[in-house]
Amino acid sequence: MRLEKASRKAVVYACMNFHYSKRIPVSSNISYSVFNDKNEWCGIIMYGYPNSPNIVPEFNLENGKVLELRRVALNSKQEITSKALAISMKLIIKDCPTVKLLVSYSDKGQNHYGTIYQATNWYFINESESSGYEFLINGKWVHSRHGKGDVKRKLAGKRKYIFPLDKNLLSMCKKLAKPYPKKQAVEA
């Protein structure tokens, strides 16, 4: 498996065709195309500086020191998704040497528990409830910032994970860490 910097065209295609949200994040600072061992393009992994002004101070870091994993948009032709993510994290260390911490979220509304983060040893730090809403428009649930419909439901919230790229942040990460969330067994 190999990764290389992705073109904007690759990012758009992967986000619109391989990611459940069918959306391209507002800003991305660095994206990698993923190629399997047969040299087939499998999609992209995208990082960007956090949009929320609350993320960076939460970790007592300056702007530019925290990078958010925004998208893992792959077509399932890659060998192991967690391996692709691990390679991308090593590339971030090389390509963005000032970044000290990675942050990412798994979507509770999609029943995501952060399996890929757990497989790559990220630290689970909290679970949030959303104050936002989404609307049913043309048979599809859409975030309220993209339109309003007649049927409305509360967004489910997110699970937050962090990964230190600087070993000096390891003790902070361990202190914030909570047990990984797990899928509940379904009763027969």
C-alpha positions as a LaTeX table, in Angstrom:
\begin{tabular}{lrrr}
\hline
Residue & $x$ (\AA) & $y$ (\AA) & $z$ (\AA) \\
\hline
Met1 & 0.00 & 0.00 & 0.00 \\
Arg2 & 1.24 & 3.49 & $-0.75$ \\
Leu3 & $-0.02$ & 7.01 & $-0.17$ \\
Glu4 & 0.79 & 10.20 & $-2.04$ \\
Lys5 & $-0.55$ & 13.72 & $-1.94$ \\
Ala6 & $-4.01$ & 13.84 & $-3.47$ \\
Ser7 & $-5.26$ & 16.21 & $-6.14$ \\
Arg8 & $-8.37$ & 18.32 & $-5.54$ \\
Lys9 & $-10.14$ & 16.22 & $-8.18$ \\
Ala10 & $-9.36$ & 13.01 & $-6.24$ \\
Val11 & $-10.62$ & 14.59 & $-3.00$ \\
Val12 & $-13.91$ & 15.71 & $-4.57$ \\
Tyr13 & $-14.51$ & 12.36 & $-6.26$ \\
Ala14 & $-13.74$ & 10.29 & $-3.15$ \\
Cys15 & $-15.83$ & 12.47 & $-0.82$ \\
Met16 & $-18.82$ & 12.47 & $-3.15$ \\
Asn17 & $-18.65$ & 8.77 & $-4.04$ \\
Phe18 & $-17.08$ & 6.90 & $-1.10$ \\
His19 & $-18.02$ & 8.85 & 2.06 \\
Tyr20 & $-21.45$ & 8.46 & 3.66 \\
Ser21 & $-21.93$ & 12.23 & 4.05 \\
Lys22 & $-21.46$ & 12.95 & 0.32 \\
Arg23 & $-19.92$ & 16.28 & 1.38 \\
Ile24 & $-16.54$ & 17.93 & 0.92 \\
Pro25 & $-15.27$ & 19.66 & 4.08 \\
Val26 & $-15.00$ & 23.44 & 3.89 \\
Ser27 & $-11.24$ & 23.37 & 4.11 \\
Ser28 & $-8.63$ & 20.69 & 3.80 \\
Asn29 & $-4.98$ & 21.37 & 4.25 \\
Ile30 & $-3.49$ & 18.06 & 3.28 \\
Ser31 & $-4.97$ & 14.98 & 1.64 \\
Tyr32 & $-3.46$ & 11.69 & 0.59 \\
Ser33 & $-4.53$ & 9.34 & $-2.17$ \\
Val34 & $-4.42$ & 5.69 & $-1.14$ \\
Phe35 & $-3.24$ & 3.02 & $-3.59$ \\
Asn36 & $-3.42$ & $-0.71$ & $-2.90$ \\
Asp37 & $-0.70$ & $-3.26$ & $-3.69$ \\
Lys38 & $-2.13$ & $-3.65$ & $-7.23$ \\
Asn39 & $-1.60$ & 0.12 & $-7.67$ \\
Glu40 & $-5.36$ & 0.73 & $-7.82$ \\
Trp41 & $-6.55$ & 4.07 & $-6.48$ \\
Cys42 & $-8.74$ & 3.47 & $-3.42$ \\
Gly43 & $-9.74$ & 6.99 & $-2.35$ \\
Ile44 & $-8.39$ & 9.59 & 0.05 \\
Ile45 & $-7.57$ & 10.43 & 3.65 \\
Met46 & $-7.98$ & 14.14 & 4.40 \\
Tyr47 & $-6.73$ & 16.37 & 7.22 \\
Gly48 & $-7.43$ & 20.03 & 7.95 \\
Tyr49 & $-6.93$ & 22.64 & 10.64 \\
Pro50 & $-9.94$ & 22.64 & 13.01 \\
Asn51 & $-12.84$ & 24.92 & 12.13 \\
Ser52 & $-13.94$ & 25.19 & 15.75 \\
Pro53 & $-12.02$ & 27.82 & 17.73 \\
Asn54 & $-12.56$ & 25.73 & 20.90 \\
Ile55 & $-10.46$ & 22.73 & 19.83 \\
Val56 & $-6.96$ & 24.22 & 20.03 \\
Pro57 & $-7.24$ & 25.92 & 23.47 \\
Glu58 & $-8.81$ & 22.76 & 24.89 \\
Phe59 & $-5.40$ & 21.12 & 24.57 \\
Asn60 & $-3.38$ & 24.22 & 25.52 \\
Leu61 & $-1.82$ & 24.36 & 22.05 \\
Glu62 & $-1.39$ & 27.22 & 19.60 \\
Asn63 & $-3.08$ & 27.47 & 16.21 \\
Gly64 & $-1.31$ & 25.29 & 13.68 \\
Lys65 & $-0.38$ & 22.64 & 16.27 \\
Val66 & $-3.61$ & 20.61 & 15.97 \\
Leu67 & $-4.82$ & 18.91 & 12.82 \\
Glu68 & $-8.23$ & 17.29 & 12.39 \\
Leu69 & $-8.74$ & 14.08 & 10.45 \\
Arg70 & $-11.66$ & 15.18 & 8.26 \\
Arg71 & $-12.34$ & 12.28 & 5.89 \\
Val72 & $-11.47$ & 8.68 & 5.31 \\
Ala73 & $-13.20$ & 8.22 & 1.95 \\
Leu74 & $-12.17$ & 4.85 & 0.52 \\
Asn75 & $-13.78$ & 2.41 & $-1.91$ \\
Ser76 & $-12.93$ & $-0.83$ & 0.02 \\
Lys77 & $-10.22$ & $-1.89$ & $-2.47$ \\
Gln78 & $-7.50$ & $-1.08$ & 0.08 \\
Glu79 & $-6.05$ & $-3.98$ & 2.01 \\
Ile80 & $-6.52$ & $-2.64$ & 5.55 \\
Thr81 & $-8.08$ & 0.75 & 6.33 \\
Ser82 & $-6.25$ & 1.12 & 9.64 \\
Lys83 & $-2.94$ & 0.53 & 7.84 \\
Ala84 & $-3.75$ & 3.33 & 5.37 \\
Leu85 & $-4.58$ & 5.63 & 8.29 \\
Ala86 & $-1.35$ & 4.71 & 10.10 \\
Ile87 & 0.70 & 5.48 & 6.97 \\
Ser88 & $-1.09$ & 8.85 & 6.60 \\
Met89 & $-0.25$ & 9.70 & 10.23 \\
Lys90 & 3.44 & 9.05 & 9.56 \\
Leu91 & 3.23 & 11.29 & 6.49 \\
Ile92 & 1.65 & 14.06 & 8.57 \\
Ile93 & 4.68 & 13.97 & 10.89 \\
Lys94 & 6.94 & 14.44 & 7.85 \\
Asp95 & 4.77 & 16.90 & 5.89 \\
Cys96 & 3.48 & 19.00 & 8.82 \\
Pro97 & 6.30 & 19.05 & 11.38 \\
Thr98 & 4.67 & 21.76 & 13.53 \\
Val99 & 1.55 & 19.65 & 14.17 \\
Lys100 & 1.63 & 18.11 & 17.65 \\
Leu101 & $-1.81$ & 16.53 & 17.97 \\
Leu102 & $-4.42$ & 14.89 & 15.74 \\
Val103 & $-8.13$ & 15.01 & 16.58 \\
Ser104 & $-11.04$ & 13.22 & 14.95 \\
Tyr105 & $-14.68$ & 12.35 & 15.49 \\
Ser106 & $-16.85$ & 9.33 & 14.87 \\
Asp107 & $-20.50$ & 9.99 & 14.07 \\
Lys108 & $-22.93$ & 8.47 & 16.57 \\
Gly109 & $-25.76$ & 9.05 & 14.10 \\
Gln110 & $-24.05$ & 6.65 & 11.68 \\
Asn111 & $-23.52$ & 4.13 & 14.49 \\
His112 & $-19.74$ & 4.69 & 14.23 \\
Tyr113 & $-17.74$ & 3.79 & 17.31 \\
Gly114 & $-14.30$ & 4.84 & 16.07 \\
Thr115 & $-13.12$ & 1.33 & 15.23 \\
Ile116 & $-10.41$ & 2.70 & 12.93 \\
Tyr117 & $-9.12$ & 4.98 & 15.71 \\
Gln118 & $-9.16$ & 2.15 & 18.20 \\
Ala119 & $-7.20$ & $-0.02$ & 15.72 \\
Thr120 & $-4.52$ & 2.69 & 15.42 \\
Asn121 & $-4.30$ & 3.43 & 19.18 \\
Trp122 & $-5.95$ & 6.83 & 19.31 \\
Tyr123 & $-7.26$ & 7.97 & 22.70 \\
Phe124 & $-11.03$ & 8.21 & 23.15 \\
Ile125 & $-11.72$ & 11.31 & 25.27 \\
Asn126 & $-15.43$ & 12.07 & 25.19 \\
Glu127 & $-18.84$ & 11.68 & 23.67 \\
Ser128 & $-20.95$ & 14.73 & 22.90 \\
Glu129 & $-24.61$ & 15.32 & 22.38 \\
Ser130 & $-25.49$ & 17.58 & 19.50 \\
Ser131 & $-27.54$ & 20.72 & 19.80 \\
Gly132 & $-28.08$ & 20.75 & 16.03 \\
Tyr133 & $-30.80$ & 19.34 & 13.82 \\
Glu134 & $-31.16$ & 17.76 & 10.42 \\
Phe135 & $-34.11$ & 17.76 & 8.05 \\
Leu136 & $-35.58$ & 15.20 & 5.69 \\
Ile137 & $-35.33$ & 16.67 & 2.18 \\
Asn138 & $-36.14$ & 14.55 & $-0.87$ \\
Gly139 & $-35.89$ & 11.37 & 1.18 \\
Lys140 & $-32.43$ & 12.21 & 2.56 \\
Trp141 & $-31.42$ & 13.53 & 6.01 \\
Val142 & $-29.59$ & 16.84 & 5.53 \\
His143 & $-27.84$ & 19.05 & 8.09 \\
Ser144 & $-29.81$ & 22.20 & 8.91 \\
Arg145 & $-27.13$ & 24.44 & 7.34 \\
His146 & $-27.95$ & 22.83 & 3.96 \\
Gly147 & $-31.70$ & 23.42 & 3.99 \\
Lys148 & $-34.95$ & 23.04 & 5.88 \\
Gly149 & $-37.61$ & 20.40 & 5.42 \\
Asp150 & $-40.89$ & 19.45 & 7.04 \\
Val151 & $-39.52$ & 16.57 & 9.11 \\
Lys152 & $-36.81$ & 17.39 & 11.65 \\
Arg153 & $-34.70$ & 15.31 & 14.05 \\
Lys154 & $-31.92$ & 16.04 & 16.51 \\
Leu155 & $-28.38$ & 15.17 & 15.41 \\
Ala156 & $-26.88$ & 12.29 & 17.36 \\
Gly157 & $-23.54$ & 13.82 & 18.38 \\
Lys158 & $-19.96$ & 12.65 & 18.06 \\
Arg159 & $-17.30$ & 10.55 & 19.74 \\
Lys160 & $-13.98$ & 12.38 & 20.02 \\
Tyr161 & $-10.54$ & 10.81 & 19.62 \\
Ile162 & $-7.03$ & 12.31 & 19.86 \\
Phe163 & $-3.57$ & 11.09 & 18.88 \\
Pro164 & $-0.32$ & 12.75 & 20.04 \\
Leu165 & 2.38 & 13.24 & 17.42 \\
Asp166 & 4.61 & 14.82 & 20.07 \\
Lys167 & 5.60 & 12.45 & 22.89 \\
Asn168 & 5.41 & 15.38 & 25.34 \\
Leu169 & 1.60 & 15.26 & 24.92 \\
Leu170 & 1.35 & 11.57 & 25.78 \\
Ser171 & 0.68 & 12.12 & 29.50 \\
Met172 & $-2.11$ & 14.63 & 28.70 \\
Cys173 & $-3.71$ & 12.15 & 26.29 \\
Lys174 & $-3.52$ & 9.32 & 28.83 \\
Lys175 & $-5.03$ & 11.56 & 31.50 \\
Leu176 & $-7.98$ & 12.50 & 29.25 \\
Ala177 & $-8.48$ & 8.94 & 27.94 \\
Lys178 & $-11.61$ & 6.94 & 28.69 \\
Pro179 & $-12.37$ & 3.30 & 27.85 \\
Tyr180 & $-13.18$ & 2.77 & 24.19 \\
Pro181 & $-16.90$ & 2.76 & 23.38 \\
Lys182 & $-18.08$ & $-0.60$ & 22.12 \\
Lys183 & $-21.10$ & $-1.67$ & 20.15 \\
Gln184 & $-23.74$ & $-3.14$ & 22.41 \\
Ala185 & $-24.59$ & $-6.78$ & 21.81 \\
Val186 & $-27.93$ & $-7.15$ & 20.10 \\
Glu187 & $-30.30$ & $-9.50$ & 21.88 \\
Ala188 & $-31.87$ & $-12.21$ & 19.77 \\
\hline
\end{tabular}
